[in-house]
Amino acid sequence: MRDPLVGLTLDDRYHVRARLARGGMASIYIAQDQRLERLVALKVMHPHLAESEQFAARFRREARSAAKISHRGVVPVWDQGSADGQAYLVMELIDGPNLRTYLMEEGPLTVEQALDFTSQMLEALNAAHSVGVVHRDLKPENVLVDSNYVLKVTDFGLTRAISDASLSSTGSILGTVSYLAPEVALSGSSDERTDVYAIGLMLYEMLTGTVPWLSATPLQAAYARVHEDIPAPSDLVPWLPSSIDELVQTFCARNPDQRPALASEALAMVQAVENSLPPEVLSRRHDQPIANPSHSDGTQAVGVLGTTTPLPVSSQVIHTSGSRPGNAPTKKRERAPLVILIAVIVCATLAAGTWWWLRYGPGSYVDVPQVAGHTEVNAEAILEEAGFEAIVERDFSDEVPAGTVISSTPEGGSRAHKNTIVTLVVSDGIQMVTVPKIVGETRDKAETLIREAGLTLGKITEEWSEDVPAGVVISAVPSPEASVRHDATVEIKVSKGREPIEVPSVTGIAAGEASAAIEEAGLIASSSEAYSDDIAEGIVISQSPTPDEGPLHRGDTVSYVVSLGPELVEVPFVAGKTLADAQSILEAAGFTVEVKRITSFFDLVGDQSPASGEMVARGSTITLTVV
């Protein structure tokens, strides 16, 4: 039957081309990223998981956490989303098989290649653990082998999201039985050492071609991990040196405290063992082909090697003892069913009680860690280690540095149900705002813009401006578009318009003094000249505008008239003319005539003073001597 997703385009971006594999929890597709024009791997969770709101929230958080990992040994998560309620991840498409397929084709690996593959996986884990991400379901199916034999680990964080959904709905935990650590089987708890345990089992498998307790049922295998030490690889491959046995058994110690606490410590141990082995051991491989049960490509709730199986928390495996039927007495045979029934009822009751205690009873309440003051990554890791899921809200803080937890709900130190989602309020640091563009705006609008930006209006000063109209902002401190603290104060300078200038009075003063007075006032002096019979030469006769006609503004012009003194006129020649004619000529020239008679016989002008040709002021008196 055709897969309904094939041929669809998710989020108008990822065109699904073909399905690669299908597991119990998700299907893998090849898709074309139409925006970036590249092929990607699309992992789509099955619809039944979408029914859990807890899974949806956990899936988003775990996807964000996985996206923080940057290492060549980790398949990068490029995007995440949801299509018709089905969560999906977008990852790099790797050209190569997973490690399960590789082992099925190659069989047991050489010691050198097994140790190299182990080192590569530990390097990837170290990168993940350093940002607070634990895988929890490492297995060959989750490790890809590219064409250059570079291993790439995938599905970081998804197991926790799926396992939490399973725990809330079925009371079971999910884990790949063949690689399940004892602490997971006992209580569902896990940390970095859980991943190291799985690495040890995978190293065992790469060397021997099988895993311990392969033929056991899932519950029997889980019980064996809790109560028995892992067998030494040399039990199956006698020529393997003791250093290999010690390495595997250290990684797979039942007590997590006896394992390497960090992937980097485990990596150093692998490298030390590899450096200690001679070439003939490193190049050797076990010649027995790998055991090959039916493997799956994904995560399923069935008990086969390499798949993820639901296990009851604190489940018990009950073994009965006794003689073979042919050797046992009749009474014992008759009592055996009753004893078994009672034992089953008692164990079932204990298991149910334990489950209730841990799930809903007092045992399900734990102390919320104190995470205020920790970085976001550290706080999430601390809560995760305590079994809590965290969601992050962000807020500004004037006191708490950016990236640091301000508070948590529930508060640290209180007790809460282990399934409680802890809300972390993480500081974004001091809130910075941009000073609005207020230069050139009116005062009222500038005040409004400052308050709308969350800033405080500070001192307002006013000053005259020849360029900025009255009531408009000239400048601001801090300057517009500067980034400032949210509680900063903005001071503004507002224009009063052009400065009025009183017109100086310059009438009656010397021309030079008049010019200096006008220019000192910020005005422009403009002079002209005129004759004046009353005002001495060089003295200002008049001005425009007068002081009463002001005020003016800077750069305006004051005009004034400077006296040239009286106007000089040439005295006409009137000697020899009749008195009447002489008087007429002189008066027409602007002179006043005074007559001095010697005789009246001829009535002719005999002499004149001033003499003709002299330059005298208009209106001067010319004395005529008449004979």
C-alpha positions in Angstrom: 0.0 0.0 0.0 1.3 3.4 -0.9 2.5 5.5 2.0 0.2 8.5 2.3 3.1 11.0 3.0 5.0 10.1 -0.2 4.3 12.9 -2.7 3.2 15.4 -0.1 5.0 18.7 0.7 5.3 19.4 4.4 5.2 23.1 5.5 5.4 24.2 1.9 9.1 23.2 2.0 9.9 19.4 2.3 8.6 17.4 -0.6 8.5 13.7 0.5 10.0 11.5 -2.2 10.3 8.0 -0.8 10.1 6.1 2.5 13.4 4.6 3.6 12.3 2.7 6.7 9.5 2.2 9.2 9.7 1.5 12.9 7.3 1.2 15.8 7.7 4.9 16.7 8.6 6.6 13.5 9.2 6.4 9.7 12.2 7.7 7.8 11.7 9.4 4.4 13.9 11.0 1.8 12.6 14.5 1.1 13.6 17.4 -1.1 14.2 20.7 0.7 12.7 23.0 -1.9 14.0 26.1 -0.2 17.7 25.1 -0.1 17.5 22.6 -2.9 19.0 19.6 -1.2 18.0 16.1 -0.1 17.3 15.6 3.6 16.2 12.8 5.9 12.7 13.3 7.3 11.9 11.4 10.5 8.1 11.5 11.1 6.7 10.2 14.4 3.7 7.9 14.2 0.2 9.4 14.8 -0.5 7.7 18.2 2.3 9.7 19.8 0.6 13.0 18.8 -2.2 12.1 21.3 0.2 12.9 24.2 0.6 16.6 24.9 3.5 15.7 27.1 5.2 14.0 24.2 4.6 17.1 21.9 6.2 19.4 24.5 9.0 17.0 25.2 9.6 16.4 21.5 10.0 20.1 20.8 12.4 20.6 23.7 14.5 17.5 22.9 14.7 18.5 19.3 16.0 22.0 20.3 18.5 20.3 22.6 19.7 17.9 19.8 20.1 20.9 17.5 22.6 22.4 19.9 25.0 19.5 19.2 27.7 20.4 16.6 30.0 17.5 15.8 30.9 15.6 12.7 30.0 12.4 14.5 26.4 13.5 15.1 23.7 13.7 12.5 22.7 17.3 12.6 19.0 18.3 13.2 18.2 21.1 10.8 14.5 21.7 11.5 11.5 20.4 13.3 7.8 20.8 12.8 4.4 19.1 12.7 2.2 17.9 9.9 -1.4 16.9 10.6 -0.4 16.4 14.3 2.6 14.2 13.4 5.8 15.6 14.8 8.8 15.4 12.4 12.5 16.2 12.4 14.6 17.2 9.4 18.2 15.8 9.5 21.2 15.4 7.2 20.8 12.5 4.8 23.7 10.1 5.2 24.9 8.0 2.4 25.5 4.7 4.1 24.0 1.9 6.1 23.4 1.9 9.9 25.8 -0.1 12.1 23.3 -2.9 12.4 23.3 -3.5 8.7 27.0 -3.1 8.5 27.6 -5.8 11.2 25.2 -8.1 9.5 27.2 -7.8 6.3 30.7 -7.8 7.7 30.3 -10.0 10.8 32.6 -9.3 13.8 35.1 -6.5 13.2 38.8 -6.4 13.7 39.9 -5.3 17.1 41.3 -2.1 15.6 38.1 -1.2 13.7 35.9 -2.1 16.7 38.0 0.2 18.9 38.0 2.9 16.3 34.2 2.8 15.9 33.9 2.9 19.7 36.2 6.0 19.9 34.1 7.7 17.2 30.9 7.1 19.1 32.4 8.3 22.3 33.6 11.5 20.6 30.1 12.2 19.5 28.7 11.4 22.9 31.2 13.8 24.5 30.0 16.6 22.3 26.3 15.8 23.2 27.0 15.4 26.9 28.9 18.8 27.0 25.6 20.6 26.1 23.5 18.5 28.5 22.1 16.0 26.0 22.0 12.3 26.9 21.0 9.8 24.2 19.4 7.0 26.3 18.9 4.6 23.5 22.2 3.9 21.8 22.2 0.9 19.6 23.6 -0.1 16.1 20.3 1.1 14.5 21.0 4.6 15.7 24.6 4.8 14.4 25.1 5.4 10.6 28.3 4.5 8.7 29.1 6.8 5.8 31.1 5.9 2.7 34.4 7.0 4.5 33.7 4.8 7.5 32.9 7.8 9.6 30.2 7.0 12.2 27.3 9.4 12.8 25.0 9.0 15.8 21.4 10.0 15.4 18.1 10.2 17.4 19.6 12.2 20.3 16.9 13.0 22.9 14.0 11.3 21.1 14.0 8.3 23.3 13.2 10.4 26.3 10.3 12.1 24.6 8.9 8.8 23.4 9.6 7.1 26.7 7.8 9.8 28.7 4.8 9.4 26.5 4.8 5.6 27.0 5.3 6.0 30.8 2.4 8.4 31.2 0.1 6.1 29.1 1.2 2.6 29.9 3.3 2.8 33.1 6.2 1.4 31.0 9.6 2.7 30.0 11.1 2.3 26.6 14.5 1.0 26.0 16.4 -1.3 23.6 16.5 -4.5 25.7 19.9 -5.7 24.3 21.5 -2.4 25.3 19.4 -1.5 28.4 21.4 -0.3 31.4 20.4 -1.8 34.8 19.3 1.5 36.3 16.9 2.0 33.5 15.4 -1.4 34.0 15.1 -0.7 37.8 13.7 2.8 37.9 13.8 4.4 34.5 16.6 6.8 35.5 19.4 7.6 33.1 22.4 9.9 32.7 25.7 10.0 30.7 26.8 6.7 32.2 23.7 5.0 30.7 25.2 5.9 27.3 28.6 4.5 28.3 26.9 1.2 29.2 25.4 0.9 25.7 28.7 1.7 24.1 30.3 -1.2 26.1 27.6 -3.6 24.9 28.1 -2.4 21.3 31.8 -3.0 21.6 31.1 -6.5 22.9 28.9 -7.1 19.8 31.4 -5.7 17.4 34.1 -8.0 18.8 32.1 -11.2 19.3 29.3 -10.9 16.7 26.5 -11.2 19.4 25.2 -9.6 22.6 24.9 -11.1 26.0 21.7 -13.0 26.9 20.6 -12.9 23.3 18.2 -15.9 23.7 16.5 -14.6 26.9 13.1 -12.9 26.9 13.1 -9.1 27.3 12.3 -9.4 31.1 14.8 -12.1 31.6 17.5 -10.0 29.8 16.6 -7.0 31.9 16.7 -9.1 35.1 20.1 -10.5 34.1 21.6 -7.1 33.6 20.4 -6.1 37.1 21.7 -9.2 38.9 24.6 -10.5 36.8 27.8 -9.1 35.5 28.2 -9.0 31.8 30.3 -12.0 30.6 33.8 -11.3 29.4 34.2 -11.1 25.5 37.0 -13.6 25.8 34.5 -16.3 27.0 33.4 -16.4 23.3 36.7 -15.2 21.7 39.5 -16.7 23.8 42.4 -14.9 22.1 41.1 -11.5 23.2 43.4 -9.9 25.8 42.4 -9.2 29.3 42.6 -5.4 28.7 39.7 -5.8 26.3 37.7 -7.8 28.9 38.4 -5.1 31.5 37.4 -2.3 29.2 34.0 -3.8 28.2 33.2 -4.9 31.8 34.1 -1.4 33.1 31.8 0.2 30.6 29.1 -2.3 31.5 29.4 -2.2 35.3 26.1 -2.8 37.0 26.7 0.0 39.4 26.8 3.3 37.4 29.3 4.7 39.9 31.8 2.1 38.7 31.6 3.3 35.1 33.4 6.3 33.6 31.4 9.3 34.5 32.1 11.1 31.3 32.4 10.1 27.7 35.8 11.8 27.6 37.1 9.5 30.3 35.8 6.4 28.5 37.4 7.7 25.3 40.8 8.0 27.0 40.4 4.4 28.3 39.7 3.1 24.8 42.7 4.9 23.3 45.0 3.6 26.1 43.9 0.0 25.4 44.4 0.5 21.6 47.9 1.9 22.1 48.8 -1.1 24.3 47.9 -3.8 21.8 50.3 -5.3 19.3 49.5 -5.1 15.6 48.8 -8.8 15.3 45.9 -8.5 17.9 44.6 -5.2 16.4 44.3 -6.8 12.9 42.6 -10.0 14.1 38.9 -10.6 14.1 36.6 -13.4 15.4 35.9 -15.8 12.6 32.4 -16.8 13.8 29.7 -14.9 11.8 27.4 -12.7 13.8 24.2 -14.0 15.2 21.5 -12.7 12.9 18.0 -12.6 14.4 15.3 -10.6 12.6 16.3 -7.0 13.1 14.3 -3.9 12.7 15.3 -0.5 11.3 13.5 1.5 13.9 12.1 1.7 17.4 9.4 -1.0 18.1 7.7 -2.3 21.2 8.8 -5.9 20.6 11.6 -7.9 22.2 14.1 -8.5 19.5 17.7 -7.4 19.4 18.2 -3.8 18.4 14.6 -2.7 19.1 13.0 -0.7 21.8 10.8 -2.6 24.2 8.4 -1.4 27.0 9.3 -2.6 30.4 7.3 -2.1 33.7 9.2 0.1 36.1 10.7 -2.0 38.9 9.5 -5.2 37.1 10.5 -8.5 38.6 11.4 -11.8 36.9 10.2 -14.8 39.0 12.1 -18.0 38.9 10.8 -21.2 40.6 13.1 -24.0 41.7 12.6 -27.7 42.2 13.4 -31.1 41.0 12.5 -32.5 37.6 9.0 -34.0 37.5 10.2 -37.5 37.4 12.3 -37.1 40.5 10.0 -35.0 42.7 7.6 -36.5 45.3 3.9 -36.4 44.5 3.0 -34.0 47.3 5.5 -31.5 46.1 4.1 -31.8 42.6 0.6 -31.2 44.0 1.7 -28.2 46.1 3.8 -26.6 43.4 1.0 -24.9 41.4 -0.4 -23.4 44.6 3.0 -22.1 45.7 3.6 -20.6 42.3 0.1 -19.0 42.3 0.7 -17.5 45.7 4.1 -16.3 44.7 2.8 -14.7 41.5 0.0 -13.0 43.4 2.4 -11.7 46.1 4.9 -10.4 43.5 2.1 -8.9 41.4 0.8 -7.1 44.4 4.2 -5.9 45.4 4.9 -4.8 41.8 1.6 -3.0 41.6 2.2 -1.3 45.0 5.6 -0.3 44.0 4.3 1.1 40.7 1.6 3.1 42.5 4.1 4.3 45.1 6.6 5.5 42.4 3.9 6.7 39.9 1.3 8.4 42.1 2.1 7.9 45.7 4.6 9.6 48.0 7.5 8.0 46.1 6.6 10.1 43.0 7.3 13.4 44.8 10.9 14.6 44.7 12.8 17.7 45.7 13.0 20.3 43.0 16.7 21.3 42.6 17.8 24.8 43.2 18.7 26.1 39.7 18.3 29.9 40.2 21.7 31.4 39.4 22.7 28.6 37.0 23.1 28.9 33.3 20.2 27.8 31.2 22.1 24.7 29.9 23.2 23.7 33.4 19.8 24.3 34.9 18.1 22.1 32.3 20.8 19.4 32.9 20.3 19.5 36.6 16.5 19.2 36.3 16.8 16.5 33.7 19.1 14.5 36.0 16.5 14.9 38.7 13.8 13.6 36.3 12.0 16.8 35.6 11.1 18.3 32.3 11.8 22.0 31.9 10.3 24.7 29.7 12.0 28.0 29.3 10.4 31.5 29.5 12.5 34.6 29.1 12.5 37.9 30.9 14.7 40.9 31.2 16.6 41.5 34.4 18.7 44.4 35.6 20.5 42.2 38.1 20.8 38.6 36.7 23.2 38.2 33.7 21.9 37.1 30.4 21.5 33.3 30.0 21.2 32.8 33.8 18.1 31.4 35.5 16.2 34.1 37.5 13.6 31.7 39.1 11.8 28.5 38.7 8.2 27.3 39.2 7.9 25.2 41.3 10.7 26.9 43.4 13.9 25.1 44.1 13.8 23.3 47.4 10.1 22.5 47.2 8.7 19.0 46.5 6.8 18.3 43.3 5.6 15.3 41.4 8.3 13.8 39.2 6.2 14.4 36.1 5.9 18.1 36.9 7.0 20.5 34.2 9.4 23.0 35.8 9.1 26.5 34.2 12.5 28.3 34.1 12.6 32.0 33.8 15.9 32.8 32.1 17.4 36.3 32.0 17.8 38.1 28.7 19.9 40.5 30.6 19.2 44.2 30.9 16.5 45.3 28.5 17.9 47.7 26.0 15.7 50.0 24.0 16.4 52.4 21.1 16.0 56.1 21.6 13.3 57.1 19.1 13.8 59.6 16.3 12.6 62.8 18.0 14.8 65.5 16.5 12.7 67.6 14.2 9.5 66.5 16.0 7.3 68.9 18.0 7.8 68.8 21.8 4.5 67.1 22.5 5.2 64.3 20.0 8.7 63.9 21.2 7.5 63.4 24.8 5.0 60.8 23.6 7.6 58.9 21.6 9.9 58.8 24.6 7.3 57.4 26.9 6.1 54.9 24.3 9.6 53.6 24.1 9.6 53.0 27.9 12.1 55.7 28.6 11.9 58.5 31.1 11.7 62.1 29.9 14.4 64.1 31.5 15.4 67.8 31.5 13.9 70.0 28.8 15.8 73.1 27.8 14.9 75.8 25.4 17.1 77.9 23.2 16.9 80.3 20.3 17.5 78.8 16.9 17.7 80.5 13.6 17.1 77.3 11.7 14.6 75.3 13.8 11.0 76.6 14.2 9.7 77.3 17.6 8.4 74.3 19.6 10.5 71.7 17.6 13.2 69.5 19.1 16.7 70.6 18.2 18.7 67.7 19.8 18.5 64.9 22.4 20.8 63.2 24.8 21.4 60.3 24.4 21.2 60.8 20.6 18.3 59.2 18.6 18.7 55.6 17.6 21.2 55.0 20.3 20.7 51.7 22.3 20.2 52.5 26.0 19.0 50.8 29.2 15.2 50.7 29.5 15.4 53.0 32.6 17.5 55.6 30.9 16.5 59.3 30.9 16.3 61.3 27.7 17.0 65.0 27.8 15.7 67.2 25.0 16.5 70.7 23.7 13.6 72.6 22.2 13.7 75.6 19.9 12.2 78.9 20.9 12.4 80.1 17.4 14.5 83.0 16.1 15.9 85.2 18.8 14.4 88.8 18.8 16.9 91.6 18.7 16.3 95.2 19.8 17.2 97.7 17.1 20.0 100.0 18.3 19.6 103.7 17.9 22.3 105.1 15.7 20.9 108.5 14.6 23.2 111.3 15.5 26.3 109.2 16.0 29.3 108.8 13.8 28.9 106.4 10.9 31.6 104.0 12.2 30.0 103.8 15.6 26.7 103.1 14.0 28.0 100.2 11.9 29.7 98.6 14.9 26.6 98.9 17.1 24.4 97.3 14.4 26.7 94.4 13.7 27.3 93.8 17.4 23.6 93.3 17.8 23.7 90.5 15.2 22.2 92.6 12.5 23.5 93.7 9.1 24.4 97.4 8.6 23.5 99.0 5.3 24.5 102.7 4.9 23.8 105.4 2.4 24.9 109.1 2.2 23.0 112.4 1.8 23.7 116.1 2.1 22.5 117.9 5.1 22.5 121.5 5.9 21.9 120.7 9.5 23.9 117.5 10.3 27.6 117.6 10.2 29.4 115.4 7.7 29.9 111.8 8.9 27.0 111.9 11.3 24.0 109.6 10.9 21.1 111.6 9.7 18.4 108.8 10.0 17.9 105.0 10.2 15.3 102.4 9.2 13.9 100.7 11.1 14.0 102.9 14.2 14.1 101.3 17.7 10.4 101.8 18.0 9.8 99.7 14.9 11.7 96.6 16.3 12.4 94.0 17.3 14.3 92.4 14.4 15.9 88.9 14.2 19.5 87.9 13.7 20.6 88.6 10.2 18.0 91.3 9.5 19.2 94.6 8.0 19.3 98.1 9.5 19.7 100.9 7.0 21.0 104.3 7.9 21.9 107.6 6.1 25.2 109.3 6.8 25.5 113.1 6.3 27.8 114.5 3.7 27.4 117.9 5.3 25.8 120.9 3.4 25.8 120.7 -0.4 28.4 123.2 -2.1 27.3 125.3 -5.0 29.5 127.3 -7.4 28.9 131.1 -7.1 27.6 132.4 -10.5 29.3 135.5 -12.1 26.9 138.4 -11.9 29.2 141.4 -11.9 28.1 144.0 -14.6 24.5 142.7 -14.4 21.7 144.8 -13.3 20.7 144.3 -9.7 17.5 142.7 -10.7 19.1 140.2 -13.0 21.9 139.4 -10.5 19.4 138.8 -7.7 17.4 136.5 -9.9 20.4 134.4 -10.9 21.7 134.0 -7.3 18.4 133.2 -5.7 17.8 130.6 -8.4 21.1 129.0 -7.4 20.0 128.8 -3.8 21.8 131.8 -2.5 20.5 134.7 -0.4 21.4 138.1 -1.8 22.5 141.1 0.3 22.8 144.5 -1.5 25.4 147.2 -0.7 24.8 150.4 -2.7 27.5 152.9 -3.5 25.4 154.9 -6.0 22.1 154.3 -7.7 22.9 156.0 -11.0 23.5 152.9 -13.1 22.0 150.2 -10.8 24.6 147.8 -11.9 26.5 145.2 -9.8 30.1 146.4 -9.5 31.4 143.6 -7.2 30.2 140.4 -5.5 31.4 138.4 -2.4 32.1 135.6 -2.4 33.6 135.9 -5.8 32.3 134.1 -8.7 33.6 130.5 -9.1 33.9 129.9 -5.4 32.2 126.8 -3.9 30.0 127.7 -1.0 27.1 126.1 0.7 23.7 126.4 -0.8 21.8 129.1 1.1 24.9 131.1 1.7 24.7 135.0 1.4 26.2 136.6 -1.6 26.9 140.3 -1.0 26.5 142.5 -4.2 28.0 146.0 -4.5 25.8 148.2 -6.7 26.9 151.4 -8.5 
